[in-house]
Amino acid sequence: MKKMIRTATLCALLGPALALADGNAQLGKTKAAPCVACHGEDGKGIAANYPVLAGQHADYLAHALRAYRSGDRKNPIMAPFVASLTDDDINDLAAWFSSLPGLVTPET
């Protein structure tokens, strides 16, 4: 019984996070055109002071973009870029950048 309660609780907590990752990477690639100026074509940043987006978890990227959009996360550079993004835009961008190989890719 305890295991069932823990599983149900875990699903309830992770459900919204998993929903954030439901984007279309190909649409995200198109929508990422403005992002390229700082984060680069490969999502690894054009300089050390720009965050690497490539290979990050989609749910993390979506969460960060939503936080910038709401103002909970403040950055004067990001604020105007995210102000008009829809939830679908955010999910698509998150799917695109998470699909790119990051700085450290595990060997197979």
Stockholm file with secondary structure:
# STOCKHOLM 1.0

chainA/1-108         MKKMIRTATLCALLGPALALADGNAQLGKTKAAPCVACHGEDGKGIAANYPVLAGQHADYLAHALRAYRSGDRKNPIMAPFVASLTDDDINDLAAWFSSLPGLVTPET
#=GR chainA/1-108 SS CHHHHHHHHHHHHHHHHHHHTCCCHHHHHHHTGGGHHHHCTTSSCSSTTSCCCTTCCHHHHHHHHHHHHHTSSCCTTHHHHHTTCCHHHHHHHHHHHHHSCCSSCCCC
#=GC SS_cons         CHHHHHHHHHHHHHHHHHHHTCCCHHHHHHHTGGGHHHHCTTSSCSSTTSCCCTTCCHHHHHHHHHHHHHTSSCCTTHHHHHTTCCHHHHHHHHHHHHHSCCSSCCCC
//
